[in-house]
Amino acid sequence: MDIWATVVCRCAKAHIGVDDESGLVHSVAVTAANVADVTQVDKLLHGEENVVCADAGNGGCEEPYGSQGA
């Protein structure tokens, strides 16, 4: 399972993908604060996820998480 978080700092935010077992960060995407979280899904997932945890700002994908580009 991977955990992904969004950190907001002034006019930018970091979208962070973290492995829940090791606690290691495996991906980071930095955007303007007004960019929707859901637009960063494909940049944070590596394709080997069994489960993805995210907040409501990451919902609304047409396809299930992890299936983009498959």
N, C-alpha and C positions, 0 to 999 in steps of 0.2 A: 504494500500500500504506500502511496506517496501522499504527502501533504503539501498543499500549495497555499501560500499566503500572499497578501498584498500589503505593502508598507507604503504609506503616503508621507511625503516630506515636502512641504511647500507646494511647488508647482509640478512635481514629478512623483511617480510612484514606482516601486520595484515589485515585480511579480516574481515570486521565489518558489521553485520546486525543490522539495526536501524529501529524501528517503526516510520513511518512518522507522525503519529498523536501525539504520546506522546513524541517523540524524545529520547526515552530510547533505549539503546543498548540491544539487546536480544541474540546476539551470536557473538563470536570472534573466529577466527582461525588464528594462527600464523604459517607461513611457511618460508622456505628459499626464498630469493628474486627471484630465478630462477624457482619457481613452478608456473605453469600456473594458473591464477585466476579461470578459468572454473572448475578446479579440486576441488574447495572448495564450489561449489554451494550447495551440499547436507548438508554441515556442517552449512551453514548460514541460510537456510530456515527452518521454523518450521512447514510448511504444512497448515497454516491458511491464507496465503497471497492471496489477491485479485489481486494485481499488484506488480510487482517487477521492480525496476529501477536499472540499472547497466550500466557500460561503455562497450566499445567494447571488452575489454579483457575477459569479462564473456560470450561472445556469443559462439555459436557452440555446444550447448548441443544437444544430439540426441532427447531428449524429452523436452516439454515445461517446463519452470521453475516451480518448485513446484510439479511436477509429479514424480520425482525420488523416487523410492521405494514404489510408490503407488500401 
